[in-house]
Amino acid sequence: MIFTGKSADGSDMYPANGVYLSPDGEQWSNMPFTKEDKMWGQIYDHLASNLRSPRMEYDLIQQKKSKLSRRLRDHLVYLMENEQ
């Protein structure tokens, strides 16, 4: 988050409206990043480090062989079963 203010010591600082930093600290947005954005980032990191596609990980989840946490497995299953 970016702060703004006029005093040199920062005593009057307040958050600047409309500027948000991603959970990984590498992207900016004019809208806040959501919990789902953070979960997708964690899933993506897992997939990238294991050289898998979302479909491959989904198949591993169905076989009960996935190493993702329960929360991330549930989110990936939800995404895969509700894709249009």
C-alpha positions in Angstrom: 0.0 0.0 0.0 1.2 3.5 -0.7 0.9 6.2 1.9 0.8 10.0 1.4 0.9 13.0 3.7 2.6 16.4 4.1 4.7 16.2 7.3 8.4 15.2 7.2 8.0 12.8 10.2 5.0 11.0 8.6 2.6 11.8 11.5 -0.2 12.8 9.1 0.2 9.9 6.6 -2.8 8.1 5.3 -3.2 5.4 2.6 -3.5 6.7 -1.0 -6.8 5.7 -2.6 -6.8 3.4 -5.6 -3.3 1.9 -5.4 -2.9 -1.7 -4.2 0.1 -4.0 -4.0 -0.3 -7.7 -4.7 0.5 -10.2 -2.0 3.8 -11.2 -3.7 4.7 -7.5 -3.8 5.4 -7.5 -7.6 2.2 -6.1 -9.1 0.0 -3.0 -8.7 -3.7 -2.7 -9.2 -6.4 -0.1 -8.9 -8.6 -2.7 -7.2 -7.7 -4.6 -3.9 -6.4 -8.1 -4.3 -8.8 -10.7 -3.0 -8.4 -13.9 -1.0 -9.1 -15.8 -4.3 -6.3 -14.0 -6.1 -3.9 -15.0 -3.3 -5.0 -18.6 -3.4 -4.6 -18.7 -7.2 -1.1 -17.3 -6.8 -0.2 -20.1 -4.4 -1.7 -22.8 -6.7 0.2 -21.3 -9.7 3.5 -21.4 -7.7 2.9 -25.0 -6.9 2.0 -25.9 -10.5 5.0 -24.0 -11.9 7.5 -25.7 -9.5 6.2 -29.1 -10.3 5.8 -28.4 -14.1 2.1 -29.3 -14.1 -1.1 -27.9 -15.7 -4.2 -27.2 -13.7 -5.8 -30.3 -15.3 -2.9 -32.5 -14.3 -3.1 -31.3 -10.7 -6.9 -31.8 -10.8 -6.3 -35.4 -11.9 -3.9 -35.9 -9.0 -6.5 -34.5 -6.6 -9.0 -37.0 -7.9 -6.5 -39.8 -7.3 -5.7 -38.4 -3.8 -2.1 -37.9 -4.7 -1.9 -34.1 -4.7 0.5 -32.4 -2.3 -1.5 -29.1 -2.2 -3.1 -28.1 1.0 -6.8 -28.9 1.5 -7.8 -25.3 1.1 -6.0 -25.0 -2.2 -7.2 -28.4 -3.4 -10.8 -27.4 -2.7 -10.3 -24.1 -4.5 -8.7 -25.8 -7.6 -11.5 -28.4 -7.7 -14.1 -25.6 -7.5 -12.4 -23.7 -10.4 -12.1 -26.8 -12.6 -15.6 -28.0 -12.0 -17.1 -24.5 -12.6 -15.1 -23.4 -15.6 -17.1 -22.3 -18.6 
